[in-house]
Amino acid sequence: MHLKNLRLQNFRNHIDSKFEFNCRTNVLLGNNGHGKTNVIEAISYLCLTKSFYAYGDSVVLNFNNNMFEIEGTIITKQEQEYDVRVAYSELQQEKIYAINKHRVEPFSSVIGKFPIVICSPEHAPVTSAGPAERRKFVDFVISQSNNTYFQNLIEYRRILKQRNKILMDGRILRRDVSELLLPWNEQLIKCGSYLTIKRKQFVDEFRWFVQSAYQQVADEYEKPNIEYKPANIPIESIEEKDISDLFDSALMEKRSEEIRLGTTLVGPHRDEFVFTINDLDLRKYASQGQHKTFLIALKMGEFYYLKERCHETPIILLDDIFSELDDSRAKKLLNYVDSLSQTFITTTNPHLFSDNKLHDDGLKVFSIINGSPLETHMVEV
């Protein structure tokens, strides 16, 4: 799959920018604050219906306008062509997502149709921060390849919200809410068990992809690993009945504490995924370079996982990822990703590409200055 072209209107600092992309490596070159990242942010709108790091559509509007529009042509592995348009009006508080001029609703139905892999400084917390960041990463990868998982995740969050409200109301009003919780417990167990099983299956499969990718950009003596640790449920089997029984027992055990605290203490929303190098906890012992390398390995693992599960080659978006990599790892990564897929790279440093033997088609470089691709040229290698 690749993105043939892109047009941005009133998006961030791009008033009216047009791009024709190479099928392989596309470099967005320029100083910080000039609009490089905005381009790959727009690509995430086309593929995910939203930004990969902004929390609202109004945030990405150009300051002097009340509507933005993004248009692009995506061509799949099967040579099917899709004209995708995303438009947002602040006045009408409405966003439109359309494929080949037909509006698509709900937006969630788009997830997985145009798989992408994004690696950005915004994702650094995946390896360094709390478990919520790792759950978010895992949920995003599985959701792009499994719509049933995505729908169960949405439903689980709805159930959790309702159950937490009952618990909090009971705490505030000092009322016994045990009977009110019963139907929500049943739903929480059913939905949560499914998510737990799928997460364990995912980690068991995904681990190999990460380990393989890590060796492409790191030293051979570094051995990465991922371990899944469900909250309050010691997994010894992935049979659905076993998980459901364990889930039910954990809820009973934590019932008094949940009522006292007014919140749900059992379920996938409290799971942890432990990352290690040579059996040492990444969060405690890894250097900045190892954190960055592990994150890149996660993203490359995500690429292979999605390629296999979605039967489509994801687009790779690399946003300012070379800052903590030494020259050796940076060069390995550049040559590695060029062989995989259409790739978009943002950087302030043109010298990264001066002595790398990239794809025979060359790479396309866009010089971004004040929100405009003022210069477009090919660098043959």
Residue pairs with C-beta under 8 A, 6 or more apart in sequence:
1 74
1 75
1 76
1 77
1 114
1 115
1 312
1 313
1 314
1 315
1 341
1 342
2 21
2 23
2 74
2 75
2 315
2 341
2 342
3 21
3 43
3 46
3 72
3 73
3 74
3 75
3 315
3 342
4 20
4 21
4 72
4 73
4 74
4 75
4 81
5 18
5 19
5 20
5 21
5 72
5 73
6 17
6 18
6 19
6 21
6 39
6 42
6 43
6 46
6 70
6 71
6 72
7 16
7 17
7 18
7 19
7 69
7 70
7 71
7 72
8 14
8 16
8 17
8 38
8 39
8 42
8 68
8 69
8 70
9 15
9 16
9 68
9 69
9 70
10 61
10 62
10 65
10 67
10 68
10 69
11 38
11 42
11 60
11 61
11 62
11 68
11 69
11 70
12 35
12 38
12 41
12 60
12 62
12 371
13 34
13 35
13 38
13 62
13 370
13 371
14 35
14 38
14 39
14 42
14 62
14 371
14 372
15 62
15 371
15 372
17 35
17 39
17 371
17 372
17 373
18 373
19 39
19 366
19 373
19 376
20 376
21 342
21 344
21 364
22 342
22 361
22 362
22 363
22 364
22 378
23 342
23 361
24 338
24 342
24 343
24 358
24 359
24 361
24 362
24 363
25 337
25 338
25 342
25 343
25 345
25 358
25 359
25 363
25 364
26 342
26 343
26 344
26 345
26 363
26 364
26 365
26 366
27 345
27 346
27 347
27 353
27 363
27 364
27 365
27 366
28 36
28 39
28 40
28 344
28 345
28 346
28 347
28 366
28 368
29 36
29 346
29 347
29 348
29 350
29 365
29 366
29 367
29 368
30 36
30 348
30 367
30 368
30 369
31 348
32 348
34 368
34 369
34 370
34 371
35 368
35 370
35 371
35 372
36 319
36 346
36 347
36 368
37 120
37 319
37 320
37 346
38 60
38 371
39 344
39 346
39 366
39 368
40 52
40 118
40 120
40 317
40 319
40 344
40 346
41 51
41 52
41 53
41 54
41 60
42 70
42 72
43 72
43 116
43 315
43 317
43 344
44 50
44 51
44 52
44 116
44 118
44 317
45 51
45 70
45 86
46 70
46 72
46 74
46 84
46 86
46 114
47 74
47 110
47 113
47 114
47 115
47 116
47 315
48 110
48 111
48 116
49 86
49 95
49 97
49 107
49 110
49 111
50 57
50 107
51 57
51 59
51 60
52 118
52 120
52 122
52 317
53 120
53 122
54 60
57 68
57 88
57 90
57 95
58 88
58 90
60 68
61 67
61 68
61 88
61 90
62 68
66 89
66 90
66 91
67 87
67 88
67 89
67 90
67 91
68 87
68 88
69 85
69 86
69 87
69 88
70 85
70 86
70 87
71 83
71 84
71 85
71 86
72 83
72 84
73 81
73 82
73 83
73 84
74 81
74 82
74 84
74 114
75 81
75 82
76 82
76 312
77 311
77 312
77 313
82 99
82 100
82 114
83 99
83 100
83 101
84 97
84 98
84 99
84 114
85 96
85 97
85 98
85 101
86 95
86 96
86 97
86 98
87 95
87 96
88 94
88 95
88 96
89 95
95 107
96 103
97 103
97 104
97 105
97 107
97 110
98 104
104 110
108 150
108 151
108 154
109 147
111 143
111 144
111 147
111 150
112 143
112 144
112 145
112 146
112 147
112 150
112 310
114 312
114 315
115 144
115 145
115 306
115 307
115 310
115 312
115 314
115 315
116 314
116 315
116 316
116 317
117 299
117 300
117 302
117 303
117 306
117 314
117 315
117 316
117 317
118 299
118 317
118 319
119 295
119 296
119 299
119 316
119 317
119 318
119 319
119 321
120 317
120 318
120 319
120 320
120 321
121 319
121 320
121 321
121 323
122 319
123 137
123 295
123 299
124 291
124 292
124 295
125 133
126 133
126 134
126 136
126 137
126 295
126 298
127 275
127 282
127 283
127 286
127 291
127 294
127 295
127 298
128 283
128 291
131 270
131 271
131 272
131 273
134 272
134 273
134 275
135 268
135 269
135 271
135 273
137 273
137 298
138 199
138 202
138 203
138 273
139 153
141 202
141 206
141 302
141 305
141 306
142 149
142 150
142 198
142 199
142 202
143 149
143 150
143 153
144 306
144 310
145 305
145 306
145 309
145 310
146 198
146 309
149 194
149 195
149 198
152 191
152 194
152 195
153 195
155 191
156 188
156 191
156 192
156 195
156 267
156 268
156 269
157 269
159 184
159 187
159 188
159 191
160 188
160 264
160 267
160 269
162 184
163 181
163 184
163 185
163 188
163 264
164 262
164 263
164 264
166 177
166 180
166 181
166 184
167 177
167 181
167 258
167 259
167 261
167 262
167 263
167 264
168 262
168 263
169 175
169 177
170 176
170 177
170 180
170 259
170 262
171 259
171 260
171 261
171 262
172 262
176 259
177 259
178 255
178 259
185 248
185 251
188 247
188 251
188 264
188 267
189 244
189 247
189 248
189 251
190 244
192 247
192 267
192 268
193 240
193 243
193 244
193 247
194 240
195 268
196 230
196 233
196 235
196 243
196 247
196 268
196 271
197 238
197 240
197 243
199 228
199 230
199 268
199 271
200 228
200 230
200 235
200 238
201 238
203 226
203 227
203 228
203 273
205 305
206 226
206 301
206 305
207 225
207 226
209 300
209 301
209 302
209 304
209 305
210 224
210 226
210 297
210 298
210 300
210 301
211 223
211 224
211 225
211 297
212 301
212 304
213 296
213 297
213 300
213 301
213 303
213 304
214 222
214 224
214 293
214 294
214 297
216 300
216 332
216 333
216 336
217 293
217 296
217 297
217 300
217 325
217 329
217 332
217 333
217 336
218 290
218 293
218 297
218 329
221 278
222 277
222 278
222 290
222 293
223 277
223 278
223 279
224 275
224 276
224 277
224 294
224 297
225 275
225 276
225 277
225 279
226 273
226 274
226 275
226 276
227 273
227 274
227 276
228 235
228 271
228 272
228 273
229 271
229 272
229 273
229 274
230 268
230 271
231 265
231 266
231 267
231 268
231 269
231 270
231 271
231 272
232 250
232 253
232 254
232 265
232 266
232 270
233 243
233 246
233 247
233 250
233 266
234 246
235 243
235 246
236 242
237 243
247 266
247 267
250 266
251 258
251 266
254 265
254 266
257 265
258 264
258 265
258 266
274 281
275 281
275 282
275 283
275 294
276 282
277 285
277 286
277 290
277 294
280 286
282 290
282 291
282 294
286 294
288 324
289 324
289 325
289 326
289 329
291 324
292 321
292 323
292 324
292 325
293 325
293 329
296 321
296 333
299 316
300 336
300 337
300 340
302 314
303 314
303 316
303 340
303 341
306 312
306 314
307 313
307 314
313 340
313 341
313 342
314 341
315 341
315 342
315 343
315 344
316 337
316 340
316 341
316 342
316 343
316 344
317 343
317 344
318 337
318 343
318 344
318 345
318 346
319 346
320 346
320 347
320 348
321 333
322 330
322 333
322 347
322 349
322 352
325 333
330 352
331 356
334 345
334 352
334 353
334 356
334 358
335 356
335 357
335 358
337 343
338 358
338 359
338 363
339 359
350 365
353 363
353 365
353 379
356 381
357 381
358 381
359 381
360 381
362 378
362 379
362 380
362 381
363 378
363 379
363 381
364 376
364 377
364 378
364 379
365 376
365 377
365 378
365 379
366 373
366 375
366 376
367 373
367 374
367 375
367 376
368 374
